[in-house]
């Protein structure tokens, strides 16, 4: 009788485990196939279409690919880009990639240069919930500051990205809880990936238990947050564990921007912009030390290759056997 009871109990637990496995995606694994796809997608964003399709064709599951738009610019004007990134979906996996800076586009450079440290707690964009909810925090603890130029780009495309995720879940006849969403990008694209992942967690998943749903893989990411905001971002449903930040030791972009110039915009009218920007005589509260987010993975430099180029990251990842 006791043996029958234990056997029945074991069967019930077996069925429950199967149900749970079917309802939720497995824990995120940054295996080689995943990293290869992330790197390929980061490269594809510069081309505006998916390259190395053989990586995706190894599966018999149908592939869904879509471009999304974004706006870059700054105080001197903005520009809409119809192809700023790519969404790729297959099975229960979605990969979302942002391109890096296009130096032929002055508005991209303006966004990179818009380094005012924006107080996340006080932002009030028309996008509604894309506000202090991005990384949590309270009025008592504060939520810190974020690079304003990066934030504006992400704010211009969050609705489109959320819609892709929800529409894909509908076509798969499941909920977003059944999907794994991985953000990726190089340089500027890496910074945007970090912010967009935080937005998806807070808005679409409404800060529920998402450690198996949202992840980030970045290459040559600049700093996005100040110290307080970086700490909160890393603690956002174990996002630090789910963020692989690859960087080459001598990459000149990864350490920057070291400071956010808090008063850069209003200082223009007061005649103090130039002095504040280059640090001739910054005031006491005019800059804020910034910190990286994520789980860092240092890559070896490649002699004779530019340390910030994505092609150099591919070489280094390959030589170290990571992809």
KEKE-3310 file (N, C-alpha, C; in steps of 0.2 Angstrom, whole numbers, plus 5000, padded with zeros to 4 digits):
npx = (5004:5009:5020:5012:5006:5017:5022:5011:5012:5024:5021:5012:5020:5029:5020:5017:5029:5031:5021:5025:5037:5032:5025:5033:5048:5065:5079:5090:5103:5118:5124:5136:5129:5119:5127:5133:5122:5118:5130:5130:5118:5120:5130:5121:5113:5119:5119:5105:5098:5095:5110:5120:5111:5111:5113:5101:5093:5096:5086:5070:5059:5048:5054:5054:5056:5059:5061:5064:5060:5068:5072:5085:5096:5096:5098:5099:5091:5081:5081:5072:5074:5071:5075:5083:5085:5084:5072:5071:5063:5060:5053:5052:5060:5066:5076:5083:5090:5100:5108:5124:5133:5131:5143:5141:5130:5124:5115:5116:5128:5125:5116:5124:5132:5124:5125:5120:5116:5102:5088:5081:5070:5062:5057:5046:5039:5029:5026:5021:5022:5035:5046:5051:5049:5058:5070:5066:5067:5064:5056:5063:5076:5080:5083:5094:5104:5104:5111:5106:5104:5105:5093:5083:5083:5079:5067:5060:5057:5052:5038:5036:5044:5039:5026:5030:5034:5023:5013:5020:5019:5005:5004:5010:5002:5003:5008:5018:5025:5030:5040:5058:5067:5080:5091:5103:5118:5130:5142:5135:5123:5123:5122:5108:5102:5103:5095:5082:5079:5077:5066:5057:5055:5050:5038:5031:5032:5029:5036:5036:5041:5055:5067:5070:5066:5071:5086:5102:5115:5130:5141:5156:5150:5146:5146:5130:5122:5122:5130:5120:5109:5115:5117:5104:5099:5106:5101:5088:5077:5087:5095:5108:5114:5109:5115:5127:5142:5153:5169:5184:5200:5207:5198:5193:5180:5173:5176:5169:5154:5163:5158:5142:5136:5127:5121:5122:5113:5105:5115:5120:5112:5117:5130:5140:5142:5153:5164:5159:5157:5170:5176:5183:5180:5170:5155:5150:5140:5139:5143:5142:5148:5149:5144:5147:5135:5130:5137:5153:5164:5180:5189:5203:5214:5217:5231:5235:5222:5208:5202:5189:5181:5168:5171:5183:5180:5173:5184:5191:5183:5181:5195:5196:5188:5174:5164)
npy = (4994:5006:5007:5009:5021:5030:5028:5033:5046:5050:5049:5060:5071:5070:5073:5086:5092:5091:5099:5112:5113:5114:5126:5137:5144:5136:5139:5152:5150:5154:5147:5142:5141:5151:5163:5164:5167:5179:5187:5187:5193:5206:5210:5210:5220:5231:5230:5230:5219:5201:5192:5177:5167:5153:5149:5150:5142:5129:5124:5117:5125:5138:5154:5171:5187:5204:5222:5236:5253:5269:5284:5296:5310:5326:5341:5349:5344:5330:5314:5302:5284:5271:5258:5253:5242:5224:5211:5195:5179:5163:5148:5147:5157:5174:5186:5202:5215:5229:5242:5249:5265:5275:5283:5291:5297:5312:5314:5302:5304:5315:5310:5301:5311:5317:5318:5322:5319:5310:5312:5298:5296:5307:5308:5310:5305:5304:5291:5285:5273:5271:5276:5280:5267:5260:5254:5252:5256:5268:5283:5286:5279:5283:5283:5285:5291:5292:5290:5302:5303:5290:5285:5292:5287:5274:5276:5280:5268:5258:5254:5248:5237:5230:5227:5218:5207:5204:5201:5191:5181:5179:5173:5162:5156:5157:5164:5179:5174:5162:5164:5167:5181:5189:5202:5211:5219:5231:5242:5258:5251:5241:5248:5252:5240:5236:5246:5243:5230:5232:5240:5231:5221:5228:5234:5226:5213:5217:5217:5205:5188:5186:5180:5169:5174:5186:5192:5198:5201:5209:5218:5228:5238:5254:5265:5266:5269:5279:5276:5272:5269:5259:5248:5245:5241:5230:5222:5219:5208:5198:5202:5205:5192:5188:5195:5196:5204:5208:5213:5221:5222:5234:5242:5258:5263:5256:5261:5273:5285:5292:5301:5309:5324:5334:5347:5350:5355:5366:5374:5379:5391:5399:5402:5394:5382:5376:5376:5368:5356:5352:5351:5362:5370:5362:5362:5358:5348:5344:5333:5315:5300:5285:5268:5252:5239:5222:5205:5205:5200:5198:5200:5195:5207:5209:5209:5222:5225:5235:5239:5242:5238:5228:5217:5213:5209:5197:5190:5188:5182:5170:5165:5163:5152:5154:5155)
npz = (5000:5004:4995:4983:4986:4986:4973:4966:4970:4965:4952:4951:4954:4943:4932:4935:4934:4920:4916:4921:4914:4901:4902:4905:4899:4898:4909:4905:4893:4889:4877:4864:4851:4853:4856:4844:4835:4841:4839:4825:4822:4827:4818:4807:4809:4804:4791:4788:4785:4787:4789:4786:4786:4787:4800:4806:4799:4803:4811:4809:4811:4807:4802:4807:4802:4805:4802:4813:4817:4822:4831:4829:4835:4842:4852:4840:4831:4823:4816:4808:4806:4796:4796:4809:4817:4820:4822:4826:4825:4831:4834:4852:4854:4853:4845:4847:4839:4839:4829:4828:4830:4815:4807:4796:4798:4804:4814:4822:4828:4836:4845:4852:4858:4866:4881:4893:4910:4913:4925:4930:4938:4937:4924:4911:4899:4883:4881:4891:4902:4901:4910:4927:4930:4922:4928:4941:4959:4972:4978:4989:4989:4976:4959:4951:4936:4918:4902:4891:4877:4873:4879:4873:4860:4862:4868:4857:4850:4858:4858:4846:4847:4858:4853:4842:4850:4857:4847:4840:4850:4850:4837:4839:4848:4862:4878:4882:4893:4889:4881:4876:4876:4868:4869:4859:4853:4846:4852:4851:4849:4858:4870:4869:4869:4882:4889:4882:4885:4899:4899:4893:4902:4913:4907:4898:4904:4916:4928:4933:4938:4928:4925:4917:4905:4899:4892:4889:4877:4874:4864:4866:4874:4878:4893:4902:4913:4929:4945:4954:4946:4938:4947:4951:4939:4937:4947:4943:4942:4941:4931:4929:4929:4918:4908:4897:4895:4883:4881:4874:4880:4878:4871:4866:4868:4877:4891:4891:4891:4904:4913:4916:4910:4919:4918:4905:4894:4899:4902:4890:4887:4897:4895:4899:4893:4885:4894:4904:4897:4892:4904:4910:4921:4930:4939:4956:4956:4943:4936:4935:4941:4931:4929:4923:4918:4920:4917:4915:4902:4897:4882:4872:4864:4847:4837:4827:4823:4824:4840:4843:4833:4826:4819:4824:4837:4833:4828:4840:4849:4842:4842:4855:4857:4860:4852)
capx = (5000:5014:5023:5008:5005:5023:5022:5006:5014:5030:5018:5009:5026:5031:5016:5017:5035:5030:5017:5029:5041:5028:5022:5039:5054:5070:5084:5093:5109:5122:5129:5139:5124:5116:5131:5134:5116:5119:5135:5128:5112:5123:5132:5116:5109:5123:5117:5098:5094:5098:5115:5122:5104:5112:5113:5094:5090:5097:5080:5065:5054:5048:5058:5050:5061:5056:5064:5060:5063:5070:5074:5091:5097:5098:5096:5100:5087:5081:5080:5069:5077:5066:5079:5088:5087:5080:5069:5071:5059:5060:5051:5050:5066:5066:5082:5081:5097:5101:5114:5128:5133:5133:5146:5139:5124:5126:5110:5118:5133:5122:5113:5130:5135:5119:5127:5117:5113:5095:5086:5075:5064:5058:5056:5038:5038:5022:5025:5017:5025:5042:5048:5055:5048:5063:5074:5064:5069:5059:5058:5068:5082:5082:5085:5100:5103:5105:5113:5099:5104:5103:5087:5078:5082:5075:5060:5056:5055:5049:5031:5036:5047:5034:5021:5032:5034:5016:5010:5023:5016:4999:5004:5012:4996:5005:5009:5025:5029:5033:5046:5064:5069:5087:5093:5110:5120:5137:5143:5128:5117:5124:5118:5101:5100:5102:5089:5076:5078:5074:5059:5052:5054:5045:5032:5027:5031:5026:5041:5035:5047:5057:5074:5071:5063:5074:5093:5106:5122:5132:5148:5159:5145:5148:5142:5123:5119:5127:5131:5114:5105:5118:5116:5097:5098:5109:5097:5082:5076:5093:5097:5116:5116:5107:5118:5134:5145:5159:5173:5191:5203:5210:5193:5193:5173:5170:5176:5165:5157:5165:5154:5137:5136:5120:5118:5124:5108:5103:5122:5121:5110:5121:5136:5145:5142:5159:5168:5156:5158:5177:5178:5187:5178:5164:5153:5151:5135:5138:5144:5141:5152:5145:5146:5144:5131:5130:5142:5159:5168:5185:5192:5210:5215:5220:5236:5234:5215:5205:5199:5182:5177:5164:5175:5189:5176:5172:5190:5193:5178:5183:5201:5196:5183:5168:5158)
capy = (5000:5012:5008:5011:5028:5033:5028:5038:5053:5051:5051:5066:5076:5070:5076:5093:5095:5092:5105:5118:5114:5117:5133:5142:5142:5134:5144:5155:5147:5157:5143:5144:5143:5157:5168:5165:5171:5186:5191:5187:5198:5212:5212:5211:5227:5237:5229:5231:5213:5196:5188:5171:5163:5146:5149:5149:5137:5122:5122:5116:5129:5144:5160:5177:5193:5211:5228:5241:5260:5273:5291:5299:5317:5330:5348:5352:5341:5323:5310:5295:5279:5265:5252:5254:5236:5218:5206:5188:5175:5156:5144:5151:5162:5180:5190:5209:5218:5236:5244:5254:5272:5276:5289:5295:5301:5317:5313:5297:5307:5320:5306:5299:5316:5320:5315:5324:5313:5312:5309:5293:5297:5313:5308:5310:5305:5303:5284:5283:5269:5271:5281:5278:5260:5256:5250:5252:5261:5272:5290:5286:5277:5286:5278:5287:5294:5288:5294:5305:5302:5283:5284:5295:5282:5268:5278:5280:5262:5253:5252:5244:5231:5227:5225:5213:5202:5202:5199:5184:5176:5178:5169:5155:5154:5157:5171:5181:5170:5156:5166:5169:5187:5191:5208:5211:5225:5233:5249:5261:5246:5237:5252:5252:5234:5236:5250:5240:5224:5234:5242:5225:5218:5232:5236:5220:5208:5220:5216:5198:5184:5185:5178:5164:5176:5191:5192:5203:5200:5215:5219:5234:5242:5260:5265:5268:5272:5281:5270:5270:5266:5253:5243:5243:5238:5223:5218:5219:5201:5194:5204:5204:5185:5187:5200:5194:5210:5206:5219:5220:5226:5241:5245:5265:5265:5253:5265:5280:5291:5292:5306:5312:5331:5335:5353:5352:5358:5373:5378:5383:5398:5403:5403:5389:5375:5374:5375:5362:5350:5349:5350:5367:5371:5359:5364:5352:5343:5344:5327:5309:5294:5280:5261:5247:5234:5215:5201:5206:5194:5201:5197:5197:5211:5206:5213:5225:5226:5241:5236:5243:5235:5221:5211:5211:5205:5191:5186:5187:5177:5164:5163:5160:5147:5156:5154)
capz = (5000:5005:4989:4978:4987:4984:4966:4964:4972:4961:4945:4951:4953:4936:4928:4937:4931:4913:4915:4922:4908:4895:4903:4906:4895:4902:4911:4899:4892:4884:4873:4858:4846:4855:4855:4836:4833:4843:4835:4818:4822:4828:4811:4802:4810:4800:4784:4787:4783:4791:4786:4789:4788:4789:4808:4808:4795:4806:4813:4804:4813:4803:4804:4806:4803:4804:4804:4817:4816:4828:4829:4832:4835:4848:4852:4834:4826:4824:4810:4808:4802:4795:4798:4814:4820:4817:4826:4823:4830:4829:4840:4858:4855:4849:4846:4845:4838:4837:4826:4832:4827:4808:4807:4790:4800:4809:4820:4826:4832:4840:4850:4856:4861:4871:4887:4899:4914:4914:4931:4928:4943:4935:4917:4909:4891:4881:4880:4897:4907:4900:4915:4932:4930:4918:4932:4948:4963:4975:4979:4995:4987:4970:4953:4947:4930:4912:4896:4888:4870:4872:4882:4868:4854:4864:4869:4850:4847:4862:4857:4840:4849:4862:4848:4839:4855:4859:4840:4839:4855:4848:4832:4842:4852:4869:4881:4882:4898:4886:4876:4878:4872:4869:4865:4857:4849:4846:4853:4853:4849:4865:4875:4867:4871:4889:4890:4879:4889:4905:4897:4891:4909:4917:4904:4895:4909:4922:4933:4936:4938:4921:4925:4911:4899:4895:4892:4885:4875:4871:4862:4866:4876:4883:4900:4901:4919:4934:4949:4957:4941:4936:4953:4951:4933:4938:4951:4940:4940:4940:4924:4929:4927:4911:4903:4895:4892:4880:4879:4873:4886:4875:4867:4868:4869:4883:4897:4891:4894:4911:4916:4913:4911:4921:4916:4898:4890:4901:4902:4883:4888:4902:4892:4902:4890:4883:4900:4907:4892:4892:4911:4912:4928:4932:4946:4961:4954:4936:4933:4939:4939:4928:4930:4918:4920:4917:4919:4910:4899:4894:4877:4871:4858:4841:4835:4820:4822:4828:4846:4844:4827:4828:4816:4829:4842:4830:4828:4847:4851:4838:4844:4862:4857:4863:4847)
cpx = (5004:5018:5019:5007:5011:5024:5017:5009:5020:5027:5015:5015:5029:5027:5016:5024:5035:5026:5020:5033:5038:5026:5027:5045:5060:5075:5088:5100:5113:5127:5131:5134:5120:5120:5133:5128:5116:5124:5133:5122:5115:5126:5127:5113:5113:5121:5109:5094:5098:5103:5116:5115:5105:5112:5106:5091:5092:5091:5075:5059:5054:5052:5054:5056:5058:5061:5060:5064:5065:5072:5080:5091:5098:5095:5095:5095:5087:5080:5077:5072:5072:5069:5084:5089:5083:5077:5068:5068:5059:5058:5049:5056:5064:5073:5081:5088:5096:5108:5118:5128:5135:5136:5145:5133:5125:5121:5112:5123:5130:5119:5119:5132:5130:5120:5125:5114:5106:5092:5080:5069:5059:5055:5048:5037:5031:5021:5022:5022:5032:5045:5052:5055:5054:5068:5072:5066:5063:5061:5063:5075:5085:5083:5090:5098:5105:5107:5107:5099:5102:5096:5082:5077:5078:5068:5056:5054:5053:5042:5031:5039:5042:5029:5023:5032:5027:5012:5013:5020:5009:4999:5006:5007:4999:5006:5016:5029:5032:5038:5052:5066:5076:5089:5101:5112:5127:5138:5137:5123:5117:5120:5111:5098:5098:5096:5082:5075:5075:5067:5054:5051:5049:5038:5028:5026:5029:5030:5039:5042:5050:5064:5075:5068:5067:5082:5096:5113:5125:5140:5151:5154:5148:5144:5135:5121:5125:5127:5125:5110:5108:5116:5108:5095:5100:5104:5090:5080:5082:5096:5105:5118:5114:5109:5126:5137:5152:5163:5180:5195:5205:5205:5192:5185:5171:5170:5172:5158:5158:5161:5148:5136:5129:5117:5120:5119:5106:5110:5123:5118:5113:5128:5142:5145:5149:5164:5165:5158:5165:5180:5183:5186:5171:5162:5152:5146:5134:5140:5144:5145:5147:5148:5143:5139:5133:5136:5148:5163:5174:5188:5199:5210:5218:5225:5235:5227:5212:5201:5192:5178:5174:5168:5180:5186:5175:5178:5192:5189:5180:5190:5201:5191:5177:5162:5160)
cpy = (5006:5013:5011:5019:5032:5033:5033:5045:5055:5053:5058:5072:5076:5074:5084:5096:5096:5098:5111:5119:5117:5124:5138:5139:5140:5140:5146:5152:5151:5152:5145:5146:5150:5163:5169:5169:5178:5190:5192:5193:5205:5215:5213:5217:5232:5236:5230:5225:5207:5192:5182:5167:5156:5144:5147:5144:5130:5120:5122:5121:5135:5150:5166:5183:5199:5217:5232:5248:5264:5280:5293:5306:5320:5337:5352:5349:5334:5320:5303:5290:5273:5259:5253:5247:5230:5214:5200:5183:5168:5152:5148:5156:5168:5184:5197:5212:5225:5238:5249:5261:5272:5283:5294:5299:5305:5316:5307:5300:5312:5316:5303:5304:5319:5316:5318:5318:5314:5308:5304:5294:5302:5313:5307:5311:5303:5295:5281:5279:5268:5277:5278:5270:5256:5252:5250:5257:5264:5279:5291:5284:5280:5281:5280:5291:5289:5293:5296:5303:5295:5282:5287:5290:5277:5270:5279:5274:5257:5250:5247:5237:5227:5224:5219:5207:5199:5199:5192:5179:5174:5172:5162:5152:5152:5163:5172:5177:5164:5157:5168:5175:5189:5197:5208:5217:5226:5240:5253:5256:5242:5241:5252:5246:5233:5240:5246:5234:5226:5236:5236:5222:5222:5234:5230:5214:5211:5218:5209:5194:5182:5183:5173:5167:5181:5191:5197:5200:5206:5215:5226:5240:5248:5260:5268:5272:5275:5275:5268:5266:5259:5247:5241:5239:5231:5219:5216:5212:5197:5196:5204:5197:5184:5192:5198:5200:5208:5213:5217:5225:5233:5244:5252:5267:5263:5257:5271:5279:5290:5296:5308:5320:5334:5341:5355:5356:5365:5377:5382:5390:5402:5404:5399:5382:5372:5372:5369:5356:5347:5349:5356:5369:5369:5361:5357:5346:5342:5338:5321:5303:5289:5273:5257:5242:5227:5211:5201:5200:5198:5197:5199:5201:5207:5211:5216:5226:5231:5237:5237:5240:5228:5215:5209:5207:5198:5187:5184:5181:5170:5161:5160:5155:5148:5155:5149)
cpz = (5000:4998:4983:4979:4985:4976:4963:4965:4967:4954:4945:4950:4946:4931:4929:4934:4924:4912:4916:4916:4902:4896:4903:4902:4900:4904:4905:4899:4887:4880:4867:4852:4847:4854:4848:4833:4835:4839:4828:4817:4823:4821:4806:4802:4806:4793:4783:4785:4786:4786:4789:4791:4789:4796:4810:4805:4798:4809:4808:4805:4809:4806:4802:4807:4801:4806:4809:4816:4823:4826:4833:4832:4842:4848:4845:4829:4826:4817:4811:4804:4802:4797:4803:4818:4817:4823:4823:4828:4827:4835:4846:4859:4850:4851:4843:4845:4836:4834:4830:4828:4819:4808:4801:4792:4806:4815:4824:4831:4837:4846:4855:4860:4866:4878:4894:4903:4916:4920:4929:4932:4940:4928:4916:4902:4890:4881:4887:4902:4906:4904:4920:4933:4926:4922:4940:4952:4966:4976:4985:4993:4981:4965:4949:4941:4924:4907:4892:4881:4869:4874:4877:4862:4856:4865:4862:4847:4851:4860:4851:4842:4853:4858:4844:4844:4856:4853:4839:4844:4853:4842:4834:4847:4859:4872:4881:4887:4895:4881:4879:4873:4873:4865:4864:4853:4850:4847:4855:4853:4855:4870:4875:4869:4878:4891:4888:4883:4896:4904:4896:4898:4913:4914:4902:4900:4916:4929:4937:4936:4931:4920:4919:4905:4895:4897:4888:4883:4871:4869:4862:4868:4880:4889:4899:4907:4924:4939:4952:4952:4939:4941:4952:4945:4934:4942:4949:4937:4938:4933:4923:4927:4920:4906:4902:4891:4889:4878:4878:4877:4884:4871:4870:4870:4876:4890:4897:4890:4902:4915:4912:4915:4913:4918:4909:4894:4893:4901:4895:4884:4893:4901:4895:4899:4888:4889:4903:4903:4893:4899:4913:4919:4930:4939:4950:4959:4947:4932:4938:4937:4936:4929:4925:4922:4917:4919:4914:4908:4895:4888:4875:4864:4853:4838:4828:4818:4826:4834:4846:4838:4829:4824:4820:4835:4839:4830:4835:4850:4848:4841:4851:4863:4860:4859:4842)
residu = (UNK:UNK:UNK:UNK:UNK:UNK:UNK:UNK:UNK:UNK:UNK:UNK:UNK:UNK:UNK:UNK:UNK:UNK:UNK:UNK:UNK:UNK:UNK:UNK:UNK:UNK:UNK:UNK:UNK:UNK:UNK:UNK:UNK:UNK:UNK:UNK:UNK:UNK:UNK:UNK:UNK:UNK:UNK:UNK:UNK:UNK:UNK:UNK:UNK:UNK:UNK:UNK:UNK:UNK:UNK:UNK:UNK:UNK:UNK:UNK:UNK:UNK:UNK:UNK:UNK:UNK:UNK:UNK:UNK:UNK:UNK:UNK:UNK:UNK:UNK:UNK:UNK:UNK:UNK:UNK:UNK:UNK:UNK:UNK:UNK:UNK:UNK:UNK:UNK:UNK:UNK:UNK:UNK:UNK:UNK:UNK:UNK:UNK:UNK:UNK:UNK:UNK:UNK:UNK:UNK:UNK:UNK:UNK:UNK:UNK:UNK:UNK:UNK:UNK:UNK:UNK:UNK:UNK:UNK:UNK:UNK:UNK:UNK:UNK:UNK:UNK:UNK:UNK:UNK:UNK:UNK:UNK:UNK:UNK:UNK:UNK:UNK:UNK:UNK:UNK:UNK:UNK:UNK:UNK:UNK:UNK:UNK:UNK:UNK:UNK:UNK:UNK:UNK:UNK:UNK:UNK:UNK:UNK:UNK:UNK:UNK:UNK:UNK:UNK:UNK:UNK:UNK:UNK:UNK:UNK:UNK:UNK:UNK:UNK:UNK:UNK:UNK:UNK:UNK:UNK:UNK:UNK:UNK:UNK:UNK:UNK:UNK:UNK:UNK:UNK:UNK:UNK:UNK:UNK:UNK:UNK:UNK:UNK:UNK:UNK:UNK:UNK:UNK:UNK:UNK:UNK:UNK:UNK:UNK:UNK:UNK:UNK:UNK:UNK:UNK:UNK:UNK:UNK:UNK:UNK:UNK:UNK:UNK:UNK:UNK:UNK:UNK:UNK:UNK:UNK:UNK:UNK:UNK:UNK:UNK:UNK:UNK:UNK:UNK:UNK:UNK:UNK:UNK:UNK:UNK:UNK:UNK:UNK:UNK:UNK:UNK:UNK:UNK:UNK:UNK:UNK:UNK:UNK:UNK:UNK:UNK:UNK:UNK:UNK:UNK:UNK:UNK:UNK:UNK:UNK:UNK:UNK:UNK:UNK:UNK:UNK:UNK:UNK:UNK:UNK:UNK:UNK:UNK:UNK:UNK:UNK:UNK:UNK:UNK:UNK:UNK:UNK:UNK:UNK:UNK:UNK:UNK:UNK:UNK:UNK:UNK:UNK:UNK:UNK:UNK:UNK:UNK:UNK:UNK:UNK:UNK:UNK:UNK:UNK:UNK:UNK:UNK:UNK:UNK:UNK:UNK:UNK:UNK)
# end
